[in-house]
Amino acid sequence: MGEWASAADEAAVPATADGATEGVPFVPLLTLFIAVVLAVIAHRRRWLVLEGRPGLGWLTSPMHLMLMCVATWLAGGVATLAAARALGLDGTIDPAALSVRQMAIVTASSMGAGMLTAVGLIIWLRRIQLAPRATNSPARSIAFGVAMLVAWWPAIASAGWVAGQVQLMSTGIEPPAIGHTTLEHMVHGARDVWWWLMGLSAIVLAPILEECIYRGFVQQALRRAGLGPWAAVLLASVVFTLMHVGSVPAEARAASLTSLAVLSCCFGWVAERTGSLAAPIAAHVAFNLANLVIASAFA
């Protein structure tokens, strides 16, 4: 079920957080130092405390939320199969084996169908007054989401770099500089109409879809089931990370999945702090866009 949901989303590790370099890895160590300092400040000022925060405040039952999650996955899965059949693809779809054109069509179809389903269900919840609107304005939530991504970025990059160094020391396998199949396609692909379609899927459709699923349906189902805010954030992040395994090359999984887990916690925390999906969606869009720009610049 995770293949379609992760076909065009994040570059799992920021492009500057790659494997070992010659000499002293100054930039990764400086980033790690900044991450530690920010973590200490956040702890002392209790910025990460979520108790007493209302979250999204959705009122529907956990079962109904998970049924909506399944419906969204099914919509994306059916669209994936339909696109694959139209392209003449048989059997399991391997993202690494697809051309940019095939990748763009499959991902746009799956992400588009899933996003429309998820957004439609959330609009329906609002119409029947089971999903109240956030108290913050959308503009304020968006600004907060992007600002907090910047604050979390050193932790995201450092987590992936440390995991990559552990992999290198224990196995001798150096993590690749680009740890995501879709990003690899985009960095080395021709800038044609299919490239732009894949970029739209990765930068716009995927963040909206995934935040509706993981911070909306999954995280709020866990909250409605009685879990505390951080327990819900962490469990939703586990699901988010596991669903991305198929889109990450085996040699990049230690670094990429570790970064994804921290990134997901950032999105979950932002959603709980603001009570709005606009904030994590904005952070997700900014992350994907920044990774594409950085990876393209260093390719």
C-alpha positions, 0 to 999 in steps of 0.5 A: 500500500505504501508504494503509491503514497511515496512515489513522489514526495520528499528527498529523504535527506537534505542534499547537503547531508550526504556521506563521509567527505575527505578530511573533517566534515565541517558542515555536517558537524556544524549542523549537528552542533546547531541542532543540539543548541536548538534542542537545548533551547527548545527544551528549556523554553518548553517549546516542544510541550504539546499538553493543553494544545487542542490539535486539530480538534476533529470530532469523528471516531477513530474508526471513521478516520481510519476508514477515510484513510483506507479510502484515500489509499484505495483511490490512489492505488486504483489510479496507479493501476489504471495509469500503469495499464494505460502505459502498458506496465505489467507486474510490480511497478519499480520506480527506479526502472521507470522513465521520467514520462512514466514516473510523472504519469503514474505519480500524478495520477495516484497523488491526484486521485488520493489528494482529491479523495482526502480533501473531499472527505475533510471538506465533508467533515467540515460541512457536518461540523466534525472538523472545526476550522483552525483558530489561526488564519491560514496565512499565519499557519503557513508562515509558522509551518515554514519557519518551524521547518527552518528551525527543525532543519538542522535536526533533520539533516543531522539525524540523517548524517549520523545514521549514514555515518553509522552505516558507513562504519558498520557496513562500509557502504556510503550513503548516496548523496541523493536518497530518493528515487523521484529526486534522482529522476528529477535531478538528472531528467530533461526539463520537459513537460513530464519533468514539470508534471513530476515536480507538481506531484512532488512539490504540491500534490504529495504534501497535501495528500500526505499531510491529510493522511498522516497528520489528518486521518492517522494522527487524529485517529490516534488522538481520538483513541485516547493517546496524548499528542506526542504519542500520536505524533510519534506513532503517526511518524512511524507509519509515515516512515515505513510507508516510504521504504519502497521509494528509498534505495537500499543503500540510502535507507539508514540515513533517509528513513532516519531523516524522514522520521524526524521530519515527520515529527516536525510536521506532527508537532506543527499540526498540533501546535497550530491546530491546522493542516495548512502549517504542516502542508506548507512545511512539507511543500517547502521541504520538498522544494528546498531539496529539489533546489539543493540537489539540482545545485549540487548535482 
